[in-house]
Amino acid sequence: MLPLTVRIIHSVTYYAKDASAPVDGRERERQMSYPPGIDPAAVPSGPGCADCEEQGGWWFHLRRCTQCGHIGCCDSSPSQHASAHAAATGHPFVRSFEPGEDWFWNYATEEYYDGPMLAPPQHHPLSQPVPGPAGRVPAGWEDRLH
């Protein structure tokens, strides 16, 4: 028998603003509200980690704050800017900003979530290398990961 991997995902529950009124289709989507910390309209701050770009650093993988769109580097990256942003701002949710990934993470509960579609783009440019950005990743970068 093959080993079974179980990943617990908590669904985000969407609430209609006026539960007494029947809603469907576009009207339903317009009336939906999201849990604190998720704003589907927030656009990404840029194609890479905003703090690494400012400081001349580099990242391994990218995470997108679902409340304000801040792009930060993952906890395996040397600077761990995404979790630092969450701690400093109280913004609990991030979504992966990597191509092919659409998972959400809640720093407050340390659990995966199934969240809504966010404003585009959904990931960094496909031309952007991982790790990145091009030209700033040091030799032996693998030894610098957390």
C-alpha positions in Angstrom: 0.0 0.0 0.0 1.3 3.5 -0.9 1.6 6.0 2.0 -1.2 8.5 2.1 -0.5 12.2 2.5 -3.3 14.3 4.0 -3.3 18.0 3.7 -5.9 19.8 5.8 -7.4 22.7 4.1 -10.0 25.0 5.7 -12.5 26.5 3.4 -13.1 30.2 3.5 -16.8 30.8 4.1 -18.4 33.6 2.1 -21.3 35.5 3.5 -23.9 37.5 1.6 -24.1 41.0 3.1 -27.9 40.8 3.2 -28.8 37.2 4.0 -32.6 37.9 3.8 -32.4 38.7 0.1 -32.1 35.9 -2.4 -29.0 36.4 -4.5 -27.5 34.5 -7.5 -25.0 34.9 -10.3 -23.3 38.3 -10.6 -25.4 39.9 -7.9 -24.3 37.2 -5.5 -20.6 37.7 -6.3 -21.1 41.5 -5.9 -22.6 41.1 -2.5 -20.0 38.6 -1.1 -17.8 39.7 1.7 -14.6 37.9 2.7 -13.0 37.2 6.0 -10.8 39.8 7.5 -7.4 39.7 5.8 -8.6 38.8 2.3 -9.3 41.6 -0.2 -9.7 40.0 -3.7 -9.3 43.5 -5.3 -5.8 44.1 -3.8 -3.2 44.0 -6.6 0.3 42.7 -6.2 3.0 45.2 -5.2 5.2 44.1 -8.0 6.8 41.0 -9.7 9.3 40.3 -6.8 9.8 40.7 -3.1 9.3 44.4 -2.4 11.7 44.4 0.5 14.4 42.4 -1.2 14.2 44.8 -4.2 14.6 47.8 -1.9 17.5 46.2 0.0 19.3 44.6 -3.0 18.6 41.1 -1.7 17.3 37.9 -3.3 14.5 35.4 -2.7 13.7 31.7 -3.2 9.9 31.7 -3.5 7.3 34.5 -3.3 4.2 35.0 -1.2 1.4 37.6 -1.8 -0.4 39.3 1.1 -4.1 38.8 0.5 -5.0 42.0 2.4 -2.8 44.6 0.7 -1.0 42.8 -2.1 2.5 43.1 -0.6 4.9 40.6 -2.3 7.4 39.1 0.2 9.8 36.2 0.1 9.0 32.9 1.7 10.3 31.5 5.0 13.0 29.4 3.2 14.4 32.7 1.8 17.3 34.4 3.7 15.2 37.4 4.7 11.7 35.9 5.2 10.0 39.1 4.3 6.4 37.7 3.9 6.2 36.4 7.5 7.8 39.6 8.7 5.2 41.6 6.9 2.4 39.5 8.4 3.8 40.0 11.9 4.3 43.8 11.5 1.0 44.5 9.9 -1.3 41.9 11.4 -2.3 40.8 7.9 -2.8 37.0 8.5 -3.2 35.5 5.0 -0.8 35.0 2.1 -1.2 33.2 -1.2 1.6 31.7 -3.1 2.9 33.9 -5.9 4.5 31.1 -7.8 3.3 29.8 -11.2 1.0 26.8 -10.8 0.3 27.3 -7.1 -2.9 28.7 -5.7 -2.8 27.8 -2.0 -3.5 30.2 0.9 -1.7 30.2 4.3 -2.9 31.7 7.5 0.0 32.8 9.7 -2.3 33.3 12.7 -3.5 29.7 12.7 -0.7 28.1 10.8 -3.2 26.4 8.5 -3.8 26.2 4.7 -7.0 27.8 3.4 -9.0 27.7 0.2 -9.6 31.3 -0.7 -11.1 33.3 -3.6 -9.6 34.3 -6.9 -7.4 37.4 -6.4 -6.8 40.3 -8.8 -4.3 39.5 -11.5 -1.5 38.7 -11.9 -1.7 35.4 -10.1 2.1 34.8 -10.1 5.4 36.4 -10.9 6.4 36.6 -14.6 7.3 33.2 -16.1 10.5 34.7 -17.4 11.6 35.5 -13.8 14.1 32.8 -12.5 13.7 30.9 -9.2 15.5 31.8 -7.1 15.5 35.5 -8.2 16.0 38.0 -9.3 18.5 37.3 -12.0 21.9 38.7 -11.3 21.5 38.9 -7.5 21.4 35.2 -6.5 24.8 34.3 -5.0 26.8 31.2 -5.8 26.0 28.5 -3.3 22.5 29.9 -2.6 21.2 26.5 -1.6 23.3 26.7 1.6 21.7 30.0 2.6 18.1 28.7 2.6 16.3 28.2 5.9 
